[in-house]
Amino acid sequence: MTLLAAALLGIVQGVTEFLPVSSTAHLLLVREAIGFEDPGGVFTVMIQLGSILAVMWLYRAKIVHVLRGL
């Protein structure tokens, strides 16, 4: 994988994560368009994990508030 491919896929993931569209489908489409092979889907899983952690960090105060209310 080149740095350019990783950056492009990261940008696609970041932009589509907060839109009401499938970020996974967009990753698959861009991956096919640039000819990137992702054996086992490891890169896709890691980039989506990064998105999940970023969203959790962004909403950490709300998450803590909800958990305390349980």
N, C-alpha and C positions, 0 to 999 in steps of 0.2 A: 504494500500500500504506500502510495506517495503521500507526502504532507498535503499536497493540493487536494487529493481525493478525500482525505480525512477532514480537511477544513470545509470542503464543499458539503460533505455529508453532515458535518456538525452544524453548519449554517441551516441546511434544510431541516434538520431535527429541531433546532432552536426556534425557527420561524413557524413551523407547523405544529409545535407542541401546544401552543396556546390558542390555536385556531380550531374551529369545530370541524376539522378534517383529520383523516388518519395520517399521523406522522410516520407510522410504519409503512404504509403504502407508498408514501412519497419517498421514503428511503429506498424502498425496493425499486421504484421507477428510476430514480437518479442512479442507483447502483447499476442497474441494467444499462442505462444510457451511457455511463462512463466506462462500462466493462469491468467493474470491480467485483472480484470474487470474495465471498465472505464464508469460508469453510466453517460449517457448524453454526453460523450466525453469531459468532462471538463478538464481532465489532458492533453489530446491531444491538445486542443485549447490553453491552457496556455503554454505548451512547445513550440508550434509553434509561439505563440505571442512572447515568449522570443527570438526565432530565428530571427523573423522579426525585433525586436528592436535591436538585436545585429548587424544585417546587416546594419540597418539604422545608427547605431552609427559608424560602420566601414566606411561607405561611407558618413558621415555627411557633410564633406567639399564639396564633389561633388554634393550632394543634394542641399546644400545652393547655390552653384555656378549656378546650373540649375534654381533654383527658382528665383534667382536674374536676370537671363537672360530673364525671362518671361517679 
